[in-house]
Amino acid sequence: MAKKPVTKKAHKGRPAERKRLIEAAKIAQKNSYSPYSRYPVGAAVLTESGRVYTGCNVENASFGLAICAERVAIFKAVSSGEKRIKALCVVAKSAAPCGACRQVIIEFADKDAEMIYVDWQPLEKKEKVTFTTAGKLLPHSFNPSEAGL
């Protein structure tokens, strides 16, 4: 039986780093282009260099061309020369990365990289924070290093 993510307990990252990531993801969420789903998502990644990259979901009338906030943030980091993610935060109502994002996360994060989900409902000023790891996010993943790639 799979273990459930830990809520507001586990402390891997430093509190200041976590707060910085959560705030960056909330700001990114405001830039979401989500006229079709009306589901704004923000994300922020902390790289090994200590830099934070943000992203928001960007939808398209041709739905298959939309991209999730997590992948936008990761691709911004990679396109800036970063190759390793220490932590990722995603902010939305009932936040959690989709399957495609989980596979992209595994490509650039160690299994013990911290994943932070913030169920954020700004109008209601409600927030529920959940912490887990990349390895728990996608168990039995296709890991390029384990595949010899």
Beta strands, then each sheet from edge to edge (+ up, - down):
strand 1: 6-7
strand 2: 42-47
strand 3: 52-56
strand 4: 85-92
strand 5: 109-121
strand 6: 126-133
sheet 1: 1+ 6- 5+ 4+ 2- 3+
end
